[in-house]
Each structure stands twice: as C-alpha cells, then as structure tokens.
Amino acid sequence: MSMDTSNDHYAVLGVDPQADASVIKAAFKRLALQYHPDVYKGTDAQERMRGLLLAYQTLSDPEARKNYDARRRGASVSGRTMDGAAAYNTANGASQNGQGHYAFPDLRQTPTSTLAISLDGITYQLSSAQAESLKWDGVLRGTLPALTATAAGTSFVCQRCHHRWSARGEARPTSCPACHARDWDEYLLLRCTHCQAVFSSKELRDPLRGNSLYHPYELFPLCPHCRRSQWCPAENGRVNSLRAAAARRATLLWSSAIGVCVLVIALLALVVLR
C-alpha cells in the first residue's frame, strides 16, 4: 500500500467510503501500531505515518470528512487526483499563522494571571499553573466551564462536536443534545515541543479499551502540524517508562528460564551420576 498523502484516504486506511467512525478508528489504530517508527523499520516509516495520520484526522472529523468527500467526488468526476494535504488544510482551516485548527501562544514567559487560547471558535482560559503544565508537559486535561449565564439560560459548547446550546435550571447538562456525548465539557490540549503548535483533541476516551483515558501517542504518534514524532514530553516519559517496564519483565523472564534450565541440567546430572 502506497502511503503518499495524495492517495485516497479511504484506501490508505483500507476502509469502505461508507464506513462508520468506529471502523475508521479501529483501522487507523491497527495500522498506526503496525507502522509506528518504533516497530516498522522501513525507510518510509515517517511517510507511512504521515499518510495514516492525515487520513485519520480528515475522516474522523465529521465536517472535514464531509468536505473531503465532496472534493473526492469532484476529483473523481473530473479525473483529477486530489491533493490530500490541501484537502485536509481546507477542511480544517489549518494555517501556518495558527488561526483556526492551531494556535501559537507565547509560553516562553509564564503568565501571571490567565492565558487565553482560541481554537476552532472556543476560547480556553488557562491559569498560570495550567499554562506552565502545557508548556513543560505538552498535554493538559481540563473541563470547560459554562460560557455565559443570562436570563435566557446558560450557554454551553460541546468539545466533541462543537455544538452550542442554552439550558435553564441545570448546572451541568448530562450530555450534549446534538452528539449525546457525556464528556462534552472535557478537553485535551496538546502542545508540540518542536513547532510549539497548540491544538485540541476530540479523543478523550478510547471505546476500544473500555472507555479508558486516551493517550495522544496511541493514536497520534506525529504532531499534526509539523508531522514530527516525539513531540510531547509527558507522553515520551510515559512511553519510556512502559518500555523500561517491558524490558525488566523480559529480563526477568529470561533469567527465570535460564534458572529453570540450569536446575533441570543439574537434576539430570545427579540422575546420571547415580
């Protein structure tokens, strides 16, 4: 399978154009684990991961997928090959100056009060401690408070589908009225240590693993802006700890196997000597 980013996103992930979100996510996760640079040692490892990441980011976002499908149909009718990177940038509003899908707040100096970061029409107000955590760890989980409270009701915005609505007499709605997500007010902000891009993730919990907390490197091994790996210090530390634990278990397993072999040889020797 060629992983050039101009290829059809559905073909890159090996899914049908009518596949639902769970099928797309499962296909990406399987291929991302297969072609992760730490596992796949081919010279085109980075290229493969870029193609997978681009395809997943486009097809996992309902609005981006709708725009991509329209462009894909148009390209198919006209006989032209659609440029995948251009389709993604157009669909997501990503730009080099950080407007829309990315932001580039200045975190060189820790703010003394609050730091406002605007992404996709949502403004996140971070305390100085939160800004410091995002700066050094590269990952920040939080809960978005209600936007405004007026006589007409309290305004809310869903982090999963970006739906906005108002409600009366309810401190916190149990779910989003549009996508029915129960974690509608939880957010995950990520920051790349290479290009300093700050972006938000719609993936908070992994339904493929019992709805457990999602870890950025499990689905996004490359920064979606600069496409470089090992961009998150907190995730690098977590992955390194897992690798070290796995290495210790492997060492213990081999030591135990060698010990058993030595014991068996010793017993056999005693039997022969008798």
C-alpha positions, 0 to 999 in steps of 0.5 A: 500500500502506497502511503503518499498523502495524495492517495485516497484516504479511504484506501490508505486506511483500507476502509469502505467510503461508507464506513462508520467512525468506529471502523475508521478508528479501529483501522487507523489504530491497527495500522498506526501500531503496525507502522509506528517508527518504533516497530516498522523499520522501513525507510518510509516509516515517517511517510507511512505515518504521515499518510495514516495520520492525515487520513485519520484526522480528515475522516474522523472529523465529521465536517472535514470528512464531509468536505473531503468527500465532496472534493473526492467526488469532484476529483473523481468526476473530473479525473483529477487526483486530489491533493490530500494535504490541501484537502485536509488544510481546507477542511480544517482551516489549518494555517501556518499563522495558527488561526483556526485548527492551531494556535501559537501562544507565547509560553516562553514567559509564564503568565501571571494571571490567565492565558487565553487560547482560541481554537476552532471558535472556543476560547480556553482560559488557562491559569498560570499553573495550567499554562506552565503544565502545557508548556513543560508537559505538552498535554493538559486535561481540563473541563470547560466551564459554562460560557455565559449565564443570562436570563435566557439560560446558560450557554454551553459548547460541546468539545466533541462536536462543537455544538452550542446550546442554552439550558435553564435550571441545570448546572451541568447538562448530562450530555450534549443534545446534538452528539449525546456525548457525556464528556462534552465539557472535557478537553485535551490540549496538546502542545508540540515541543518542536513547532510549539503548535497548540491544538485540541483533541476530540479523543478523550476516551478510547471505546476500544479499551473500555472507555479508558483515558486516551493517550495522544501517542496511541493514536497520534504518534506525529504532531499534526502540524509539523508531522514530527514524532516525539513531540510531547514530553509527558507522553515520551516519559510515559512511553519510556517508562512502559518500555523500561517496564517491558524490558525488566519483565523480559529480563526477568523472564529470561533469567527465570528460564535460564534458572529453570534450565540450569536446575533441570541440567543439574537434576539430570546430572545427579540422575546420571551420576547415580 
